[in-house]
Amino acid sequence: MIIRIIDSVNELVGRVVSVVAVVFAAIIIYDVFMRYALNAPTRWAFDVTKMLYGFYFVLLGGYALRHQAHVRVDLVTEALSPMARRIVEILGYLIFFFPFAWIFMTRSYEFAMRSYAQGETTYGSVQLPVYPLKMAMALAAALLMLQGISQVLKLVFDHREDLPSDA
């Protein structure tokens, strides 16, 4: 049940956030057209697309982990039995992934709250608030942590249908 909920949340976030790529591509095309065809560059397009790309990039971490889209080096584990592979993966999550995700989540939250308290804005021609992107980093870290929990539960309970084909 918890696995399904976490996976569904990251799936939904991934699908919604993937639309942001279309939005920032459209803004870039608009800006290029305005700049080169009409000789009327926009003042806001670069800052807005940079911010949207930031949202896009950070919020897809949990989605990527759910679909095993991260880089993996399987040279050692491919020679192991399926049970040994699962144990190595669980240990990898416990030793490396969860400490990183915890630090990423707590530091991102502190970073976002400081930015919000200061009313931080970009320094470009259009001053956009920075704290929404920094809050998205904290949310992304939480989603990544939750997806890690889901992945470990799949390994522990041997949910082979939800794991990559080699696990």
C-alpha positions in Angstrom: 0.0 0.0 0.0 2.7 2.5 1.0 4.8 1.5 -2.0 1.8 2.2 -4.3 1.1 5.6 -2.7 4.8 6.8 -2.9 5.1 5.6 -6.5 1.9 7.2 -7.5 2.9 10.6 -5.9 6.2 10.6 -7.8 4.5 9.4 -11.0 2.0 12.3 -10.8 4.7 14.9 -9.9 6.9 13.6 -12.8 4.1 13.8 -15.3 3.0 17.3 -14.2 6.5 18.6 -14.1 7.3 17.2 -17.5 4.8 19.7 -18.9 7.1 22.5 -17.6 9.7 21.5 -20.3 7.1 22.3 -23.0 6.4 25.7 -21.3 10.0 26.7 -21.1 10.7 25.5 -24.7 7.8 27.7 -25.8 9.1 30.7 -24.0 12.6 30.2 -25.5 11.1 30.0 -29.0 9.0 33.1 -28.3 12.1 34.9 -27.1 14.2 33.9 -30.1 11.4 35.0 -32.5 11.0 38.3 -30.7 14.8 38.9 -30.6 15.7 37.9 -34.2 12.6 38.3 -36.2 11.1 41.5 -34.6 14.3 42.9 -33.1 12.4 43.2 -29.8 14.1 41.0 -27.2 12.2 40.2 -24.0 13.6 41.3 -20.7 12.0 38.5 -18.7 12.3 35.3 -20.8 15.9 34.3 -19.8 15.1 34.6 -16.1 11.8 32.8 -16.3 13.2 29.9 -18.4 16.1 29.6 -16.0 13.8 29.3 -13.1 11.4 26.9 -14.9 14.4 24.7 -15.8 15.4 24.6 -12.2 11.9 23.4 -11.2 12.0 20.8 -14.0 15.4 19.5 -13.1 15.1 19.2 -9.3 11.5 17.9 -9.1 12.1 14.9 -11.4 14.6 13.1 -9.1 12.0 10.9 -7.4 10.4 10.2 -10.7 13.7 9.2 -12.2 14.5 6.9 -9.2 11.1 5.3 -9.6 11.8 4.4 -13.2 15.5 3.5 -12.5 16.7 6.2 -14.8 19.7 7.1 -12.7 23.2 6.0 -13.8 24.1 2.6 -12.4 27.3 0.6 -12.5 26.4 -3.0 -12.4 29.8 -4.5 -13.0 30.1 -6.1 -9.6 26.4 -6.9 -8.9 25.7 -8.6 -12.3 27.7 -11.6 -11.2 25.8 -11.9 -7.9 22.7 -14.0 -7.3 19.3 -12.1 -7.2 19.3 -12.4 -3.4 22.8 -11.1 -3.0 22.0 -8.3 -5.5 19.0 -7.2 -3.4 21.2 -7.2 -0.2 23.8 -5.1 -1.9 21.2 -2.6 -3.2 19.6 -2.3 0.3 23.0 -1.7 1.9 23.7 0.9 -0.8 20.5 2.7 0.0 21.1 2.6 3.8 24.8 3.6 3.6 24.8 6.1 0.8 21.4 7.1 -0.4 19.5 7.9 2.8 22.2 9.9 4.5 22.6 12.0 1.2 18.9 12.4 0.9 18.5 13.4 4.5 21.2 16.1 4.2 19.8 17.3 0.9 16.3 17.6 2.4 17.3 19.3 5.7 19.8 21.7 4.1 17.5 22.5 1.2 14.7 23.3 3.7 17.0 25.6 5.7 18.2 27.2 2.5 14.6 27.8 1.3 13.4 29.3 4.7 16.4 31.7 4.8 15.6 32.8 1.2 12.0 33.3 2.1 12.8 35.3 5.2 15.1 37.5 3.3 12.7 38.0 0.4 15.5 36.9 -1.9 15.1 37.8 -5.6 17.1 37.2 -8.8 19.6 39.8 -9.9 18.6 39.9 -13.6 16.6 42.5 -15.4 13.4 41.1 -13.9 13.7 40.4 -10.2 11.9 37.1 -9.6 11.5 35.6 -6.1 14.1 32.9 -5.6 12.5 31.1 -2.6 9.9 29.1 -4.7 12.7 27.3 -6.5 14.6 26.8 -3.2 11.4 25.4 -1.7 11.0 23.1 -4.7 14.5 21.8 -3.9 13.3 20.8 -0.4 10.2 19.2 -1.8 12.3 17.4 -4.4 14.6 16.0 -1.7 11.5 14.8 0.3 10.1 13.1 -2.8 13.5 11.5 -3.5 13.7 10.3 0.1 10.2 8.8 -0.1 11.0 7.1 -3.4 14.1 5.6 -1.8 11.9 4.2 1.0 9.6 2.7 -1.7 12.6 1.2 -3.5 14.0 -0.4 -0.3 10.5 -1.8 0.6 10.3 -3.3 -2.9 13.7 -4.9 -2.4 12.9 -6.1 1.1 9.5 -7.6 0.2 10.8 -8.9 -3.2 8.4 -6.9 -5.4 10.2 -8.0 -8.6 7.6 -6.5 -10.9 8.3 -3.1 -9.5 12.1 -3.3 -9.7 14.5 -3.0 -12.7 14.7 -6.2 -14.8 18.1 -7.2 -13.5 17.2 -7.1 -9.8 
